[in-house]
Amino acid sequence: MADGRDDRRRIFPVNPARVQAAETPGDGLAAPLVIAAVIVAALYFGREILIPIAIAVLLSFVIGPLVALLRKLRLGRIPSVGVAVLLLLAVVAGLGGLIGMQVADLSTGLPRYQRTIAQKAENLKAGPLGDMAGYLRSINHQIQQAGAPEPKPEEKPEGKRSPPPSVQNPDKPVLVEMRDREPSPIELAEKVLAPVVSPLATLGIVFVVLIFILVQREDLRDRMIRLVGSSDLHRTTVAMDDAARRLSRFFLVQLALNAGFGLAIGTGLWLIGVPNPILWGIFTALMRFVPYIGAFLSALLPLMLAAAVDPGWNMVLATAALFIVLEPLVGQFIEPLVYGHSTGLSPFAVLVSALFWTWLWGPVGLLLSTPLTVCLVVLGRHVDKLEFLDVLFGDRPALTPVENFYQRMLADDPDEAQELAEAILAQCSLSSYYDEVALKGLQLAATDARRGVLTGGQLDRIRVGIAQLIEDLADRDDTAPETKPTLAGRLLSGRQDEQVPCEAAPAVPDAPAPDALPEDWRREGAVLCVAGRGPLDEAASMMLAQLLEKHGFGTRVVPFEAVSRSAIASLDAAGARMICISYLEISGTPAHLRYLVQRLRRRAPEAQVLVGLWPADDAVLSDPGARASLGADHYAVSLREGVEACLEAVRDVPVAAPSPAPVRAPEHEPERADA
């Protein structure tokens, strides 16, 4: 008899092409590689058009706030764009004219600078440097003579002598005159205007594209929303607006910082006496857009000019000191204070992007590399389809703290897990770290263990690693650390540290001091932390026991084997006031948990029972009937709730009332006969 597979095949026909595609593992990777190659080729061969468009897009982020301000003043869209673009054009034209005048003035002093350089070179040759160069040349000559073979005399056969060279008309020289053809007016105009026409054409394209971007900004935004995510218009619109606002703020701040740095350099060079300080200030401000090497390159030309102007070396040393002092001050202190510790890019991404855009677009690509990559990273953080850009180039960790915790435990590296814990505990309480990072990391491990992907050795390493981490954190109190707002935090509105996954939870409200707990709650074993039958439930019980001890409770961790049917009779439950059962993973209505609660109640009838189901989305917690069938007194979905339940149980304990004192009758009243 045929099985049901034939029927399923008839109902759901199999596409052979799809089966063949699924069996070929390289096909899934081939399509993205082909798309990436096409995009890179388009960027390279279309650079003459794409470079002006990229510059226009970046400028739109810079002057976009100005256009929005003018529109708020009811100036209208077209007039606002026109005024903003005219202001930008005036600034560019002014800077261009200023640079041209500075370059022309610099060229007039080149002969004088050349004589100074020649004189310094002669002085160096006449001094110790020249002696050293001569000494090195003599050593090189001796080495060449020692290694060269001795020349052998050329043997010629006797009787055969080469005839003397014949010279025809030795007394009559031949005169040759070379004349260049006179250039035509068209060729002359082409030579003069060619270096100017290309930049002017690029500048014209930039401003034309910029005007269209600013005029049709909303339409372009809607089209981008349609491309990246039209299924959730609200979320995508908010993301795009937030990305544009962040980019505008970043570029404005970076432009202001670089302009301020160029102004400081120009002022310093003017005080030192270096010629054309305005030119070098503008050049330095532009070169600071180049990552890493921009500041170094901007210092070379002023240093060379200082060496050419001053016959001595005082001006060179002063110029070098100016760059050495200002660059670290701005890069290491002022920039992190204004817009964070970095541009949002990883250092490796900054270097790779600089190499990539320089290879594609030359020096212009080097200047635009960081702004363009920042745009890509911001889009990756706000658009789900482009998230890979944030993963590749962003400075955020590739793994979440929970995944990092599990990965470090799996790799048997508790030291790095402790380092991550110390960084998070600087802003979080211990219970928040356990709930938001450690427990969720253990849940990932428990899920992998249930699927059978973890070996016994890996489970042992995880158990040992988490035990070591809990022991290392034993000296920390379960209180929120005191964090003082810094100036950077006040300047950066809305910026949060994305590496901290939990909030700095305050102390448990109305929690009594550890010494104020009743004596029977402070004895060892007053709270039994019973582990579930999962392979990592005992680690969760250890965390809960440590938190309870910090609040003054006497605890003892009990493994699951000690509460089994065969071993429950030997469990020492004397003096137990609370029994806390921990489960990292549970599904449905487990009968074994209900029977476990019944066994524990029979063993310790006076103790209250708390069931900690740490996966908060478990079906048991959402089903009142399932919870009632378990028969526990308290339920918790976090270690913090478990601590609060124990403290609540302490407060609910009735206090024995003192025995009333005997009442004596007043002496002035007569005693009754029936008293």
Secondary structure, 3 states (H helix, E strand, C coil): CCCCHHHHHHHCCCCHHHHHHHHCCCHHHHHHHHHHHHHHHHHHHCHHHHHHHHHHHHHHHHHHHHHHHHHHCCCCHHHHHHHHHHHHHHHHHHHHHHHHHHHHHHHHCHHHHHHHHHHHHHHHHHCHHHHHHHHHHHHHHHHHHHHCCCCCCCCCCCCCCCCCCCCCCCCCCCCCCCCCCCCCHHHHHHHHHHHHHHHHHHHHHHHHHHHHHHHCHHHHHHHHHHHHHCCCHHHHHHHHHHHHHHHHHHHHHHHHHHHHHHHHHHHHHHHHCCCCHHHHHHHHHHHCCCCCCHHHHHHHHHHHHHHHHCCCCHHHHHHHHHHHHHHHHHHHHHHHHHHCCCCCECHHHHHHHHHHHHHHHCHHHHHHHHHHHHHHHHHHHHCHHHHHHHHHHECCCCCCHHHHHHHHHHCCCHHHHHHHHHHHHCCCCHHHHHHHHHHHHHHHHHHHHHHCCCCHHHHHHHHHHHHHHHHHCCCCCCCCCCCCCCHHHHHCCCCCCCCCCCCCCCCCCCCCCHHHCCHHHHCCCCEEEEECCCCCHHHHHHHHHHHHHHCCCCEEEECHHHHCCCCHHHCCCCCCCEEEEEECCCCCCCHHHHHHHHHHHHHCCCCEEEEEECCCCCHHHHCHHHHHHHCCCEEECCHHHHHHHHHHHHHHCCCCCCCCCCCCCCCCCCCCCCC
